[in-house]
């Protein structure tokens, strides 16, 4: 492959948008554990200068650690699947969880819907006929899902777009949340553990989740069985901050019992 006069590689590559390129690098890091600047430049069809800039951004996010000639996956980091990939996992279980959780919403409620594929199922299954419901969300796809419900007023938190999960994060992601008092929060996460509490794979989203918990009277975690007993890199809250967990029947029964012993109600659907 040759380079143009401006140092940019030239070839037959389809040029990815910057966000798409960053996601491709995340996926490679998640699978391989390490990447090389020269290899990424060749495979993605951009200059090594651009790749170094991308790796620096991932290092700032806490996802990668720069090395000579490349980068490695940051210690303790788990690969975070893109929204579309997550949506295909345990689809039926998430649908049941969403249905059960949505039945907890009552007329006049102000609720917060966190980002995620399971919280999206809550939005999709809100009962018809509810009145005076206000939904606050940091999820762009959930806001779009709720357009079809005339009885729901939707407030979007604002902030900086994180395309991997269609989510809004800081800076400016917590301003609205600091000004509201919600009845219920439906919280997504990557881990629910009696020992380690609620954890998440992304530090930026963990910060927003903590603000959501502070803004809600009742915290309801919606999580499929793969999250029960798991621990991710970013601490969100202790289990004492949670009122209820809605999960599916394949959840580890020993971990479910430990969570119940901690005083948290668990619904198996």
C-alpha positions in Angstrom: 0.0 0.0 0.0 1.3 3.4 -0.9 0.7 6.8 0.7 -0.7 10.0 -0.7 1.3 13.2 -0.4 -0.4 14.0 2.9 0.8 10.8 4.5 -2.6 9.1 4.3 -2.6 5.5 3.2 -4.0 4.8 -0.2 -5.8 1.7 -1.2 -9.2 0.1 -1.8 -10.4 0.4 1.8 -13.9 1.7 2.4 -13.4 4.7 4.7 -15.0 4.3 8.1 -16.4 7.1 10.1 -14.2 8.0 13.1 -16.7 6.4 15.6 -16.9 3.2 13.4 -13.1 3.0 13.3 -12.8 3.4 17.1 -15.4 0.6 17.5 -13.4 -1.6 15.2 -10.3 -1.1 17.2 -12.2 -1.8 20.5 -13.4 -5.1 19.0 -9.9 -6.1 18.0 -8.5 -5.2 21.4 -11.3 -7.1 23.1 -10.7 -10.2 21.1 -6.9 -10.1 20.7 -5.8 -8.2 23.8 -3.3 -6.1 21.8 -3.0 -4.2 18.5 -0.2 -2.8 16.4 -0.3 0.7 14.9 1.2 -0.4 11.6 -1.3 -3.3 11.3 -4.3 -1.1 12.1 -3.1 1.5 9.6 -2.9 -1.1 6.9 -6.2 -2.9 7.7 -8.3 0.3 8.3 -6.8 2.3 5.5 -5.8 5.4 7.5 -2.4 6.9 8.5 -0.4 5.8 11.5 -0.8 9.3 12.9 -4.6 8.8 12.8 -4.3 5.4 14.5 -2.1 6.8 17.3 -4.7 9.5 17.9 -7.4 6.8 18.1 -5.4 4.8 20.6 -4.8 7.9 22.7 -8.5 8.5 22.8 -9.1 4.8 23.9 -6.5 5.3 26.6 -8.3 8.4 27.9 -11.5 6.3 28.0 -9.7 3.7 30.2 -10.1 1.0 27.5 -6.5 0.7 26.3 -3.0 1.3 27.5 -0.5 2.6 25.0 2.7 0.6 24.3 5.6 1.1 22.0 4.2 0.6 18.5 0.6 -0.2 19.6 -1.7 -0.7 22.6 -3.0 -3.4 24.9 -6.4 -3.9 26.5 -6.4 -2.0 29.9 -6.0 -4.3 32.9 -9.4 -5.4 34.3 -11.3 -4.2 31.1 -13.9 -6.5 29.6 -14.9 -6.2 26.0 -18.1 -4.2 25.8 -20.3 -5.5 23.0 -22.0 -3.0 20.7 -25.8 -2.5 21.2 -26.8 -4.6 18.1 -24.5 -7.5 19.3 -25.9 -7.3 22.8 -29.5 -7.2 21.6 -29.1 -10.6 19.9 -28.0 -12.3 23.2 -30.7 -13.8 25.4 -33.4 -12.0 23.4 -36.3 -14.0 24.8 -35.1 -13.6 28.4 -34.7 -9.9 28.0 -38.2 -9.6 26.5 -39.7 -11.4 29.5 -37.7 -9.2 31.9 -38.9 -6.1 30.1 -42.5 -7.2 30.2 -42.4 -7.9 34.0 -40.6 -4.7 34.8 -42.9 -2.6 32.7 -45.8 -3.8 34.7 -44.3 -2.0 37.7 -45.0 1.4 36.1 -48.1 3.2 37.4 -50.2 6.1 36.3 -48.6 9.4 37.2 -45.1 7.9 37.6 -41.9 9.7 36.7 -39.4 7.0 35.7 -35.8 6.9 34.6 -34.9 4.4 31.9 -31.2 3.7 31.7 -29.4 2.7 28.5 -29.2 -0.9 27.4 -31.0 -3.7 25.6 -33.0 -4.9 28.6 -34.2 -1.4 29.5 -35.2 -1.0 25.9 -37.5 -4.0 26.4 -39.0 -2.2 29.3 -39.8 0.8 27.1 -41.3 -1.5 24.4 -43.6 -3.1 26.9 -45.0 -0.2 28.8 -48.7 -1.0 29.3 -51.2 0.7 27.0 -53.5 3.1 28.7 -51.1 4.6 31.2 -51.6 8.3 31.9 -49.4 11.1 32.9 -46.1 9.1 32.7 -42.9 11.0 32.4 -39.8 9.1 31.2 -36.3 10.4 31.6 -33.6 8.6 29.6 -30.0 8.9 28.5 -30.7 6.5 25.7 -31.4 7.8 22.2 -32.9 4.6 21.0 -35.3 4.4 23.9 -36.4 8.0 23.3 -37.2 7.0 19.7 -39.1 3.8 20.9 -41.3 6.0 23.1 -42.3 8.4 20.3 -45.3 6.1 19.5 -46.8 6.4 23.1 -49.0 9.5 23.3 -49.4 9.1 27.0 -45.7 9.4 27.7 -43.7 12.6 28.1 -40.0 11.9 27.2 -37.1 13.9 28.6 -33.6 13.2 27.2 -30.8 14.0 29.6 -28.5 15.6 27.1 -24.7 15.2 27.1 -22.1 13.7 24.9 -23.0 10.9 22.5 -21.5 7.6 23.0 -22.3 5.7 19.8 -21.4 2.2 21.1 -24.6 2.1 23.2 -26.5 5.1 21.7 -26.1 6.7 25.1 -25.4 10.2 26.4 -22.7 10.7 29.0 -20.6 13.5 30.6 -19.8 16.2 30.0 -23.3 17.6 30.6 -24.8 14.2 31.0 -25.8 14.6 34.6 -27.2 18.1 34.7 -30.9 17.2 34.2 -30.6 14.2 36.5 -29.5 16.5 39.3 -32.7 18.5 39.0 -35.3 15.7 39.1 -36.9 13.4 41.7 -38.1 10.2 40.0 -40.4 7.5 41.4 -38.6 4.6 39.8 -35.3 3.9 38.0 -34.9 0.9 35.7 -31.2 0.3 35.8 -29.1 -1.7 33.4 -25.7 -3.0 34.2 -23.0 -5.7 33.4 -22.8 -7.2 36.8 -25.0 -7.9 39.9 -23.1 -9.4 42.8 -24.0 -9.8 46.4 -20.3 -9.2 47.2 -19.4 -6.4 44.8 -22.8 -4.8 44.1 -23.7 -3.2 40.8 -20.9 -2.9 38.2 -20.6 -1.8 34.6 -18.2 -2.3 31.7 -17.8 1.4 31.0 -16.6 4.1 33.4 -18.4 6.9 31.6 -21.8 5.2 31.8 -21.2 4.2 35.4 -21.0 7.9 36.3 -24.4 8.5 34.7 -25.9 5.4 36.5 -24.8 6.8 39.9 -26.6 10.1 39.1 -29.7 8.2 38.1 -29.7 6.2 41.4 -29.4 9.5 43.4 -32.4 10.9 41.5 -34.8 8.0 42.1 -36.9 6.8 45.1 -36.9 3.2 44.0 -34.1 1.4 42.1 -35.0 -1.6 40.0 -32.2 -3.5 38.2 -33.1 -5.3 35.0 -30.5 -7.9 34.1 -30.5 -11.2 32.3 -29.0 -14.3 34.1 -25.5 -13.8 32.6 -25.1 -10.6 34.7 -26.1 -12.3 38.0 -22.9 -13.0 39.9 -20.7 -11.2 37.4 -18.4 -8.3 38.3 -17.3 -5.6 35.7 -14.6 -3.1 35.9 -16.6 0.0 37.0 -18.3 0.1 40.4 -21.8 1.7 40.2 -23.3 1.2 43.6 -23.5 -1.2 46.5 -26.4 -3.7 46.6 -27.9 -1.7 49.4 -28.8 1.0 46.9 -31.1 -1.4 45.0 -34.7 -2.3 45.9 -35.5 -5.0 43.4 -33.8 -7.1 40.7 -35.7 -8.5 37.8 -33.9 -11.3 36.0 -34.7 -14.7 34.4 -35.0 -18.2 35.7 -31.6 -19.3 34.5 -29.9 -17.0 37.1 -27.5 -18.8 39.5 -29.7 -19.8 42.4 -27.0 -19.5 45.0 -26.2 -15.9 43.9 -29.9 -15.1 43.8 -30.2 -16.3 47.4 -27.3 -14.2 48.5 -28.9 -11.2 46.8 -32.1 -11.9 48.6 -30.3 -12.3 51.9 -28.9 -8.8 51.4 -32.5 -7.5 51.5 -33.1 -7.1 47.8 -36.3 -8.4 46.3 -35.6 -10.7 43.3 -38.2 -11.5 40.6 -37.4 -14.5 38.4 -39.4 -14.5 35.1 
